[in-house]
Amino acid sequence: MKLSQGVEWALHCAVTLAEADAGDLASRRTLAGYYDLPEAYLAKHLKSLVRAGVLIASPGPRGGFRLARAPEQITVLDVVEAIEGTTPSFVCTEIRQRGACAVPPERCTAPCPVAQIMLDADRAWRDSLRAVTLADISGRLSEPTRARAKAWLADPSTPPPPVS
């Protein structure tokens, strides 16, 4: 399975927003600048996060983005599905019912072993991502990294604290 780079960008931006003071907004320019990302392309992913209810957008010259819920209530799966969609990674096309040795449709009442294994794997992957929140990821960051994010979000015009 391959995920788009938009997933990485969205997760990093959401974790960064988890470091913001409650109610503070970060512009897309601020978020793009923190990671040196193309602002226009990041905007597309931020809009997807808003549509999915992960972020809230406030328009206007002092507008921006903030988390729609507490970081403890937003899962990695929420972010991944906002960017990639909810379609399972495997779609069975029932090829066992085609070809010279086709199995009659009436004998295909349950998923074949291939489909079952792939669906089980997709379910396990989603369950794993559902079990991790933005707060969990934020908690794995070093204090200096968290301080840099907080300082940048508060005022991106000043240099962030040094990496230690």
C-alpha positions in Angstrom: 0.0 0.0 0.0 1.3 3.4 -0.9 0.0 6.6 0.6 0.3 10.0 -0.9 2.7 12.6 0.4 -0.4 14.6 1.3 -0.9 12.1 4.3 2.6 13.0 5.6 1.9 16.7 5.2 -1.5 16.6 6.8 -0.3 14.5 9.8 2.6 16.8 10.4 0.4 19.9 10.1 -2.3 18.5 12.4 0.3 17.5 15.0 1.8 21.0 14.8 -1.6 22.5 15.3 -2.0 20.3 18.4 0.8 22.4 19.9 -1.1 25.7 19.4 -2.7 27.4 22.3 -6.5 26.8 22.5 -8.4 28.8 19.9 -5.3 30.1 18.1 -5.3 30.0 14.3 -2.5 29.2 12.0 -2.6 30.4 8.4 -1.7 28.1 5.6 1.3 30.3 4.9 2.5 29.7 8.5 2.0 25.9 8.2 3.6 25.8 4.8 6.6 27.9 6.0 7.1 25.6 9.0 7.8 22.6 6.7 8.8 24.5 3.5 5.9 23.1 1.6 4.2 24.7 -1.5 1.4 26.7 0.0 -1.1 26.2 -2.9 -0.7 22.4 -2.8 -0.9 22.3 1.1 -4.1 24.3 0.8 -5.8 21.4 -1.0 -5.0 19.1 1.8 -6.0 21.6 4.5 -9.4 21.9 2.7 -9.8 18.1 2.8 -9.1 18.1 6.5 -11.8 20.8 7.0 -14.3 18.8 4.9 -13.6 15.8 7.1 -14.1 17.7 10.3 -10.5 17.4 11.4 -9.8 21.1 11.1 -11.9 24.3 11.3 -11.1 27.1 8.9 -11.7 30.8 9.8 -11.7 33.1 6.8 -10.3 36.6 6.6 -7.0 38.3 6.8 -6.4 37.1 10.4 -8.0 33.7 9.7 -6.5 30.3 9.5 -6.9 26.8 10.8 -7.2 25.0 14.1 -8.1 21.5 15.2 -11.8 20.9 15.2 -11.6 18.7 18.3 -9.1 18.1 21.1 -5.9 16.3 19.9 -7.0 13.3 22.0 -10.1 13.0 19.9 -8.5 13.0 16.4 -7.0 9.8 15.2 -4.4 9.1 12.6 -7.1 7.3 10.7 -9.2 10.5 10.7 -6.4 12.3 9.0 -5.5 9.5 6.6 -9.1 9.1 5.5 -9.5 12.8 5.0 -6.7 12.8 2.5 -7.0 9.3 0.9 -10.7 8.6 1.3 -12.4 5.7 3.0 -12.3 3.1 0.2 -10.6 -0.1 1.3 -7.1 -0.6 0.0 -8.2 -3.9 -1.7 -11.2 -4.3 -3.9 -12.1 -7.9 -4.9 -13.3 -8.1 -8.6 -14.3 -11.8 -8.3 -11.9 -13.0 -10.9 -12.6 -16.6 -9.6 -15.9 -16.3 -11.6 -14.1 -15.7 -14.9 -12.0 -17.6 -17.3 -11.8 -21.2 -18.4 -12.2 -22.6 -14.8 -14.8 -20.1 -13.6 -16.6 -20.9 -10.4 -20.3 -20.4 -10.8 -21.6 -17.3 -9.0 -24.0 -19.3 -6.8 -20.9 -21.1 -5.3 -19.3 -17.7 -4.4 -21.5 -16.7 -1.5 -18.5 -15.8 0.8 -15.3 -13.9 0.1 -12.5 -16.1 -1.3 -9.4 -16.6 0.9 -7.5 -14.0 -1.1 -10.2 -11.4 -0.5 -10.6 -12.4 3.1 -6.9 -12.0 3.9 -6.7 -8.7 2.2 -9.8 -7.3 3.9 -8.5 -8.6 7.3 -5.2 -6.8 6.6 -7.0 -3.6 5.7 -9.1 -3.8 8.9 -6.1 -4.4 11.1 -4.3 -1.4 9.5 -7.2 0.9 10.0 -7.7 -0.4 13.6 -4.0 0.4 14.3 -4.3 3.9 12.9 -7.6 4.4 14.8 -5.8 3.6 18.1 -3.3 6.5 17.7 -4.3 10.1 18.3 -2.7 13.4 17.5 -2.1 13.7 21.3 -0.2 10.4 21.2 2.1 11.6 18.4 2.5 15.0 20.1 3.5 13.2 23.3 6.3 11.4 21.4 7.9 14.7 20.3 10.8 16.1 22.3 10.1 19.2 24.4 12.4 21.4 22.1 10.4 20.2 19.1 7.1 21.1 20.8 8.5 24.5 21.9 9.6 25.3 18.3 6.2 24.5 17.0 4.4 26.6 19.6 6.8 29.5 19.0 6.4 29.3 15.2 2.6 29.2 15.5 2.6 32.1 17.9 4.8 34.3 15.7 6.3 32.9 12.4 8.1 36.2 11.8 10.6 35.5 14.6 13.2 32.8 14.5 12.1 29.7 16.4 14.1 28.4 19.4 17.2 26.5 18.3 17.1 22.7 18.0 18.8 21.1 20.9 
